[in-house]
Amino acid sequence: MTDRSNAARTEIRVEKLKEMLDFQQQAIVSRMLVKNAAGSVTLFAFDEGEGLSEHTAPFDALLIGVEGEAEVRVDADLHRLGEGATLLIPAGAPHAVAPCAQFKMLLVMLKGERKA
C-alpha cells in the first residue's frame, strides 16, 4: 500500500469543457490543462473572425471540436470540425484553423513517434 499523504496530488474533479473557458471579443483565448513529457492538452476559444494562419507543428496534433464549427485546412484538404468531431494532423503538415463563428476546440499535442 502506498502512502499518498506525502505525495504530490492533482485535484481530481469533473468539469465541462464548454464551461472551462469563456470567449473574449476579438481574441483567441487558451488554457493549458495538462503539460508533461508526453505532450500537452490545451483548450482554445476563438471569437468570431479569429483564427490560426497556416503553420506547422513538430508533433502530431489531435483537434477535438468542443463548441461551434471551424474549417481546418491540412495541406490542400479542407475539413469541417464540429462539436464532438476529431481530426488528427500529422507532425509537419501545414494547417490552418478558420472558425465559422465562435468556436472552442481541445488541442492534444502528442510527442514521440506515432505507431500504427
Secondary structure, DSSP 8 states (H G I E B T S, - for coil): ----SSS---------GGGSS---TT-EEEEEEEEETTEEEEEEEE-TT--EEEE--SSEEEEEEEES-EEEEETTEEEEE-TT-EEEE-TT--EEEEESSSEEEEEEEE-S----
